């Protein structure tokens, strides 16, 4: 990702000040710096060279340099767009140069033609008018601010404008800002945006082809690249598709046909184990990075400075991604594909098990997608950009989303009695026995949030660290000190203190979302299960009765905000490898079915088809039997 900064109509600005502000974004684009000045208008760019590294420096121009543009992102259909502009002469091989020529041809009404992730500022020097635009979902970060002198400031990150604006806010995704109208208008208007319930029947082949196309178009690169591989469904599918189609691409001719994959986690974490298995299956060159809880805690201040949030779940997940990105960049890699967005599109978070009907299910997916720019997109963009690394997100491809969000949500509903776990429509689309994409148990692995999958002790360690730095007395006064988005836990209080050291302005506080959440839900979805209101934690383990390693059923108090460290395992880790489908059925049924199989000396026949048979010694079977009888008894008592 690059960094863009623009000061537009700023009569008091000096070039030296613009350079100073732009340097705050240099981590996003360490390869080159560019600055264009025209009277009171400044367009600055910090470049991460991914396409046409030799000649694609920015800002970029049209033929007579009357139109100037500074861009962050990638335009995947730039070659197609250039073919439709035969009367235009292009100076570089940059994918972003096409924006200046499209403006010449169509005026302000061209943004919908762009297929990619982007944010840009375009200045027409003939009348000193300008437009600013951001991609459909907000994969690229962007902020806008206003000065007392009538100026408008644009920056890829808060730190580029927070000191020089009277007021600033995030630039809304899917919008364009025009100086001619002095306001915003939405350019991205998909059918799903008004949350009308779709009715298109589920077609697994159509869905599969749409995701494959989304991945393939993102293999456009002139630099070394790889895939982030956590071992979960989404990143594993992206890796599998990439490995399958890489050989015939330009990227393979430049950098070789063997894919590199990257994973991070605490020693022995679920993600490391699953990712290693997927990498072996796909034949990737796999890079496994380890970190300790202390490593993560030591990086928290840097993470908050770069990611620019005090949201608890975002910081939890951003920290390991931030550490991994540094390692990846040290290997000479500049671009990675990642699996964000799938859980929002398909209702993959574990709390979706409680969706009461297809209407509520669909409304919640729409709410989650619309908020992505403040959560997972922000994390993926800024955690990687902190080290000059670009993350591309196939699941948020516009054409793919048109297909996925048009499916009747009845097909997306989680129905254990029919053998449908979370994201079943996606799993089924890639369940190909003849030409398998993934091992079955990976294809049907339970959803694991990134902050959990890197190692359960990571979140527990963060909570313990926050408890040492925030006292009960401090928490009692939290509502008086932090009136907006008042922290309800010591962990949240700790992050808020650090955030306000870097970004003390009231406008900065308002860029961060708030509200109650369980397992990454919106506040509205908490209504689906009354018991969750007493267990408000964004971790997937807060999905009591759903997650295989859920928190014990204890209340998280607003005073301490700490979940007691004892964690219950519904199944031993060894069993999780071959009994993944059991999450989809009731706890008592799961225990009974498991016991029946164990007593016969083989695992049960799972609801998604036959699984591998393991020979288990009698002594081990007896121990497991005692364990599950105890669990079954505990379950019945709680009922």
N, C-alpha and C positions, 0 to 999 in steps of 0.2 A: 504494500500500500504506500502511496505517496502522501505528502502533506500539502494542503493548499491553504493559502491565506490571502485575503483581499481586503483592502481598505478603500472604500468607494465614496468619493465626495468628501473626503476628510481634509478640510482646509488647514488644520493645525498639524497634520502629520509631516514628519520629515523622513527621508529615505532611511536614515540611520535607525529610526524607531521601527520602521517596517522590517528592516533586516533583523533587529533584535527580537521582535515577535516571531518572525519566521524561523529563527534559529531554535525556538522552543519546539518546533516540529521536526527537527532534523533527524531524529531517531526513526521517523516514518520513511524518510527518503535520504539515505546516506550517500547516494551515488552522485548527485549533482544538485546545485541550487540555481534557481533562476528568478529574476525580478524584472517586471515590466512597469514602467512609470509613464503616465500620461496626465499631466496636470495634477489634479487632486485624486487621481485614481491609481491604485497600486495593485498589481496581481503578482503574487509570489508563489513559488513552487519548490518543494523539496522532493527530489525524484528517487524512487526505487525503480531501477531500470529492469523491466521484465520483457517488454516487447520492444524490439529495435533499440538495443542498448547504445548503439553507436551514434545514432542521429536523432533520437526521439526526445531530446531535451525540451523542457517547457519553460515559459508559456509557448503555445502554438498559435499559428496565424493562418488566415486565408491568403490568397495570392498577393493582394496589395497591402497586406498587414493592417487593414482597417478593422478587422475582427480579431480579437485576442481571446484566448481561452486558457485557463489553468484547470487541470483535471486530475482527480484521484480515482483510480479504478481501471476497469477493463471493459472494452466494447467488443463482445465476442462475434458480432455480425459485421464488423467494420469492413471486411472485404466485400461482402454482398452490398453494403451501402455505397461503397466507392464505385462499384460497377454501375450503380444507378445514377452516378454523377459524372457522366463522361466529359462534360465541358469544364471540369475543375482540375486544376493541377495541384498535386500533393507534393509537399517538400520533403516529407519524412516517411518512414515505414510505421510510424506510431499509429496504434489503433484509435487513439483519441483525437487525432487531427481531423477526422471526419466530422466532428461536432461543429467546427468553425464553418465548414462548407455546407453542412445541412442548414445552418442558420441563414447563410446567404441565399439558399434556395427556397426555404420554407418559412423564414422568420422564426417566431417563437414556438410555432406548432410542429415541432419535430421530435420532442423528447420521447414520445411513445414509440418511435421507430428504433430506439436504442435497445439492444438486447445485451444486458450486462449488469455489472455493479459499478456505480459511479456517483460522484458528486463533482460539480463543476461551477465555475464562475466565468461568464462570457461577457466581454465588454465590446460594444460597438462604438468605436472612436469617432464615427461620423456625427453622432449626436450625444455621445457620452451616456447612452442608455445601457443597461445591463440586465442580464437574467442569471439566476442561480437555480440549480436543480439538484435533486437527490434521487437515487434509485428507488425502485418500487417498494421494497421492504425496509430499506435502511441498513443494508449490509455495510456500506461505507458510512463512517461517522461524519457529522457535519453540524455546525452551530452557527447561529446568526445573532448579531448584536447591533444596537443602535447607540450612537453618541449624541451628546447634547448639541453638537454643532450641525446635526442633520445627516451625519455620515452613517453608512452601513458597513459593518464588519462581518466577514465570513472566515471561519476557520475549521479545519478538520478536527480540532480538539479544543476543549475549554481553555486550556492554558495559553492559547494563541490570542484570546480576546478578553479574558475575564478582567484584566486590569484596566482596559481602555474603553469599556462600554458602560453606559448608564443602566442598560438592561440587556440581557441576552438570554437565549433559550435554544433548545435543540431545533434544528431545521426539520420540519415534518417530512417523513419519507413519502415518496410518490407525489411530491409537490414541486411546483416551480414558483419562484419569486421574481416578479418583474418590476423594474423601476418605473415603467410607464404607468402601471396601475397602482404602484406602491403597495402591493399586497401579494398574498399567496393564492394559488389555484391548484387543484388536484389534477394531475395528468394521468395518474394510474387509476383506472376505474374498472376493475374486474367484476364479473358477475357475483362473486362470493362476498364482495365488500359490504353489501347491504344486509348480509346474513340471511338472505332468503334460503329456505331449505331446498337443496338440489335434489334431483330425482334420476340422474343418469345411472343406469345399471353398472355394476362393477364388472370391468373387463380386465383380468390380470395381465393379458398380453399388451394391451394399450398402456397400462400403467408401467409395465416393465420397459417398454420401448421409450416412453417419455423420460424415465430416469436415465436410461442409457444415453439418450441424446443429450441430456443435461450434463452428464459427466464428460462425454466425448468433446463437446464444444469448449469445455474448460481445460482441455489439454493444450490449448493455444499458449505457447511459451517459447521464449528464446533463451531461457536460463534453466539450470538444474531445478528439479521439483520432486515432490513426493506426496505421500498421503499420511494424514494423521489416523492412526489405527488404535482404537481403545479396546477392540475385541467385542464391542457391542454391535447390534444389528446395523445401525446406520453407517458408521464408519467402515464396517466390514463390507457392506454392499458397495460403497463408493470405491473401496480398495479393489474389490473383486471385479467390478466393471472396468476400472482403470487398467488392471492387469490384463483383462481379456481383450481390450481394444487398443492398447498402447502401441503394439507392434507396427501398425500401419500408419502411424501419425508422424508429422514433421518432428515432433519432440523426440520420438524414438530414434529417428535418423541422426539427430544432433547429439543426444545424450545416452543412447543405448536403449534396448527394449526391456531391461530389467527394472522393475519398480522398486523404489525405496519407501519403506514405511517407518513410522515413528510412534513410540508410545512412552508414557510417563506414569510413574506410580511409586507408592511406598513399596519396600521390599515385601514380596508375597501377596500383593494386592490382587483383587479379582481381575482387573483390567490387564495387568501384565501377563497373567497366565493365559487369558483368552486371546489377547492380541498375538502372543507368541504362537499359539496354535493356528490362528488364521493366517499369519505370515508364512508359516511352514506349509500350510495347505495351498496358498497362492504362489509360493515360491518367490516372495519379495526379499530384498536385502533389508533385514529388519534391524532397527536401532532402538534399543531399550534403555531408557534413562530412569535412574532411581533418584529419589530425594527423600529427605527425612522430614519429620514434622517440624523440627527446629529450622531446617533450611527454608521451609515455607513460611514459618512465623517471621524469620529474619527478613523475608522479602515483602511482607505485607505493606509497609509504607511505600515501597517502590510500586507495588501493584496498584494501590489506591491512587497514587500520583499519575500513573499512566492510564489506568482504566477509567478514572474520574467518576467514581460512584462510591456510595456507602451502602448499597444494597447487599445484604448478607450473602445470599446464594450466589450472586455474581462474583463477589470477592473470593468465596470458597473455591469456585470453579476456575476463576481467572489465575489464581496463584500457580497451580501446577502447569497450566498452559503457558504462562509467562516464563516459568523456568525451562520448560521443554523448548519453547521457541528460541531461547538463547542458545541452547545446545544445537538445535537444527541449523541455525544460521552459522554457527561455528564450523559446520561441515560444508559450507558453500552453497547451501540450498536457499533459494529465494522465494519459492512459491509452494504451497501445499493445498491439497483438497481436504475438506473437512465435512463432517456429517450433521452440522447444525440444521435445525428447521423441521426435521422429520417428525419429532414429537408434537410439534404444534400443528402440523398439517394433518397428522393421522391420529391425534389423541393418544400419544404414546406414554405420557406420564401416568404413573400408577394410580393417581386419584381418579383417572377416567374410568376405572372399574366401577365407580359409584355413580356415573352419569345416569340419571333416572329415565331418560328417553333420548331419541335421536335428535330432537330439536335442541335440547340443552347441550347435548354433545357437540353439535355443529356450532352453536353460538359460542361455546367455550373455545373451540379451535379458532374461530374468527377473532375472538378477543386476544388469544395468545399470539396469533400471527401479527396482529396490529401492534402488539407491544414488544415484539422481538427486538426492535432497534434499541430498546432500553435495557435489554437483558442479554440473550445469547449472541446477537449480532454485535452488540457493543463489546462483549467479552472476546469474541473471536477476532474482531477487527483490532482492538487496541492491545490485547495481550500479545498478538503476533507482531503488530506494527511497532511495538516498543523496541524490537530488535531488528527492524528492517526486513520483516517476513510478511508475505502476502497470503491470506487465507481465502479460498474460493469455496462457495457453498452451493453445490448442485441441487439440493432439495428446495432451494428458494428460487430456482429458475422460473421465470414467468410462465413459460409454456407448460412446464411440469405441474406447476401449481394450478393452472387452468384445468388440467386433467384431474388431478388429485382432489381438488376442492369441488369438482362437479359431481363426484360420486355420491350417491344416496348415502347419507350418514348411517343408515341402518346397517350397512355393510361394515362400517368402522366400529360399531358398538362392540364392546367386550362381552362375549356370551360364553361363559365357561361350559354350560350344558351342551353347547354346539362345538366345543373345542376351539373357540376363538379367543385368543389372548390379545393383549394390546398390540396394535399395529398389524393385525392379522392380514389385512388386505395387502400390505406391503410384503409381508413374509410369504404369503401364498403366491404372489406374483413372481417371486424368485425361487420358489420351491420346484426345481426342475431336476427330476431324478436322472434324466438322460444326460444332461449337461449341467451338473450342479454348480451353483455359484459359491456355496458355502457348506460346511458340515451342518448336519441337521440341528445339532444341539447349539450351534452358534446362531443359526437362522431363527431358532426359537428360544434364544436366551432371554431371560427376563430383563426388562428395562432397568438400567443402572445409571443414575445421574452421574455425570462426570466427577463431581466433587465427592461422591460416595465410592465410585469405582476405582479411583486412584488409591483407595485404602480407607477403611472405616475409621481408623484411628486419627485420620487427618482432621475431620470435623470435631471429633472428641478432643483432640489436642488444641484446636483453635478455641473451643469453649473454655477449656481449662486455663489457657493463657489469658483470655479476656477476663475470667473470674479473678485472676491475680492482679489485674490492672484497673478493674472497675469494682468499687465497693457497693455494698447494699445501700449505704447512705447516698452515694452518687445516683443510684437508680431511683431512689425516692424523689429526687429533684429533677429527674429527666424531663418531665413535662413542662417544667418552668424554664429549663435551659434550652431545650430543643422543642419548640412549639410546633414546628412543621415536621411531619413524619417522626414523631417521638419514638425513640428506640424502646422496644419492649423486652430486650434481652441485653445482657452484659456484652455479648459479642457485637450486637448492633451498636451499642453505645461506644464501644472501643473503636469501631470503624468510623463512626461519625466524628469522633474527636480528631482522628487523623485527617479525614477529608476536609474538615473545616480549617485545619492548619494550612492546607494547600489552596483551598477555594472558599474563602470566608464570605463571599458575597451571597446575598439572599437569592439572586438569580441562579447561582450555582446549585443551591439546595433544591430549587424547584425543577431542575433537570433530572432528578433521581426519583423514580417511582416509589410509592409506598403502599401500605395496606396489608392486611393479614393474608397469609399463604400457608398451605400445607402441601408438601411435596411438589412445590412449584406451581400451585394452582393460582388462579385469580381469586380475589375476595369473594366473588359471586359463587364460585364452585364449592366453597366451604359449606354452603347450605345443603350440599348433597348428602352429607353425613354429619349428624349432630355431634358424634364423638370427636370428630376432628377439630372442632372449635376449641377443645381443651388440649390440643397437641399441635399448636401452631409453630411448625418448623419447616423450612423449605427443603430439607433433606428428603430424599425418596423413602428413607427409613421411617419417616413420620406417617407413611401410608399404612396404618395399623391394619392387620388382617389381610394385607396384600403383599407387602415386601417380604421376601424370604428371610431377611435379617432385620426385621422391624424393631424399632425401639420398644422396650417394654411399655405396657399401657400405663404410663404415669404422666401426670400433668406437668406441662412446662409453665412455670409461674412467671409472671411479668416482673417479679422482683429479682429473681436470680437469672432466669432465662436459660437454665442449664438442665439438660436432660441427664439424669443419672447415668453413669458410664456403663452399667450392665446392659448388654445387648443380648437378645435372645435369638438363637438360630433355629428357625423352624425345621431345618434340615442340616445335617453335617455337611461341611464343604465337599467331602468326597462324593456324597450322594448327589450334590447339585449338578454334577456333570451329566448324569444320565437320567435325572428325574425332573428336568426343567418344566415339562408341561403341568406338573402338579400344582403350580401356582394358580392355575386357572380354575381349580375346583375348590369347594369348601374345605376348611381346615380338617374337620372330622373325616370327610371323605378321603382327603389326601392321606391322612394317617392310616385309615383302614385299608385303603388300596395299597399303600406302601407295605404295611404289615403282611398283607396277604401274599404279596410277591416275595418278601423276604423269607417268610416261613417256608415257602416252596423252594428256596435256594436260588431264586432269580428275581431280578427287578420286575415291577409290574408292567403290564401291557398298557402303555400310555395312550392318551386319547388322540395323539397326533401320529399314530403309527407305531410300528415295532421299533424297539431300541436295542442296542447291543446288550448281550447277556454277559454278566460278570459272575465269576465263580467266587463266592464269598464263604470263608471258613465258618464252621458252625459256631465257634466261640464269638466271632465278630457278629454273626447274625443274632446271637442271644443278647449281646450288649445293645445292639441297635433296637431289638425288640423291646427290651426294658425301657430304653430311652423314649421310644415312641408311645408305649403304653402310658408312661409318665406324662408326655406331652398331651396325649388324648384325654387323660384324666383332668389335667389342668384346663384344657379347652372346655370340657363339659362343666367344670366348676364355675368357670368365668361366665358361661352361658346362663 
